Amino acid sequence: MHIGMAADHGGFEMKCRLIKDLETAGHQIKDYGADQFVEDDDYPDFVVPLAIAVARQEVVRGIAICGSGVGACVAANKISGVRAALITDSFSAHQGVEDDDMNIICLGGRVVGYALALELIEIFLDANFKDTERFHRRLKKVTALEK
């Protein structure tokens, strides 16, 4: 799967490790930064380009990491067509995709341990949207809010 990733200083180390493991698993990763650790960088500088790429379908799904995951989630959801969520448990990692067509997973690099982060991402990437009338009806209501 072609995946986009972005992280500020709060998720930089985790992002670097995740890229290696996800590429080893066969995924193609587009890195939207940060390219180096800068202690006072700002998550929107990296998350917004990732979110735009997801909305334009330049990448299939996105992974955004900041210190808590909250800021990354807030910034990503400002882009029309993005459905991002802060994920901390395995149920939400797949249910967000299955029911809500979540296309960006947000994680807290200072909150979630590496093993759990990788597990949540694998669950997120393996999940598929339930292509039924009920879920499309809900998405249409959400999409209407973006206009």
LINRAPE-V469372 format. One record per residue. N is the residue number from 1. SS is DSSP state (~ for helix, > for strand, _ for the rest). PHI is phi in whole degrees, -180 to 180 (* if undefined). NEAR is the number of other ideal C-beta (glycine too) atoms within 12 Angstrom. Layout:
# LINRAPE-V469372
N	SS	PHI	NEAR
N	SS	PHI	NEAR
This chain:
# LINRAPE-V469372
1	_	*	24
2	>	-88	20
3	>	-120	36
4	>	-103	42
5	>	-134	49
6	>	-148	51
7	>	-158	45
8	_	-92	41
9	_	-59	28
10	_	-70	35
11	_	-126	43
12	~	-58	30
13	~	-62	22
14	~	-63	40
15	~	-59	43
16	~	-60	25
17	~	-68	23
18	~	-63	39
19	~	-57	31
20	~	-61	18
21	~	-69	25
22	~	-71	30
23	~	-67	19
24	~	-61	12
25	_	-78	18
26	_	103	13
27	_	-86	27
28	>	-97	19
29	>	-112	30
30	>	-106	27
31	>	-93	29
32	_	-95	37
33	_	99	32
34	_	-70	34
35	_	-87	19
36	_	-150	16
37	_	-74	19
38	_	-132	17
39	_	-59	12
40	_	-114	11
41	_	-73	24
42	_	-123	22
43	_	-55	40
44	~	-61	27
45	~	-61	25
46	~	-110	39
47	~	-72	46
48	~	-64	31
49	~	-60	29
50	~	-62	45
51	~	-62	39
52	~	-63	27
53	~	-64	33
54	~	-66	38
55	~	-62	27
56	_	-84	18
57	_	62	15
58	_	-75	21
59	_	-130	31
60	_	-73	25
61	>	-144	44
62	>	-128	51
63	>	-128	54
64	>	-122	59
65	>	-131	54
66	>	-133	40
67	_	-57	29
68	_	-104	23
69	_	91	37
70	~	-68	28
71	~	-60	35
72	~	-59	46
73	~	-66	36
74	~	-61	24
75	~	-64	33
76	~	-60	44
77	_	-73	32
78	_	-77	21
79	_	-94	27
80	_	-58	18
81	_	95	25
82	_	-98	39
83	_	-128	33
84	>	-106	42
85	>	-146	36
86	>	-79	31
87	_	-116	39
88	_	-131	25
89	_	-141	19
90	~	-68	22
91	~	-60	17
92	~	-66	23
93	~	-62	33
94	~	-96	27
95	~	-65	22
96	~	-62	33
97	~	-79	32
98	~	-60	22
99	~	-97	25
100	~	-116	31
101	_	55	30
102	_	-56	38
103	_	-119	38
104	>	-135	48
105	>	-97	51
106	>	-112	51
107	>	-132	47
108	>	-99	31
109	_	-64	37
110	_	-102	23
111	_	-117	24
112	_	-104	32
113	_	-68	16
114	~	-61	24
115	~	-60	14
116	~	-67	22
117	~	-59	37
118	~	-63	30
119	~	-63	24
120	~	-63	38
121	~	-66	41
122	~	-60	27
123	~	-64	26
124	~	-57	42
125	~	-71	35
126	~	-80	19
127	_	-79	28
128	_	-130	21
129	_	-63	23
130	_	-79	19
131	_	-82	13
132	_	-122	14
133	~	-57	10
134	~	-58	15
135	~	-76	23
136	~	-66	17
137	~	-60	13
138	~	-65	19
139	~	-64	24
140	~	-62	15
141	~	-67	14
142	~	-68	21
143	~	-61	18
144	~	-61	11
145	~	-68	12
146	_	-77	16
147	_	-96	9
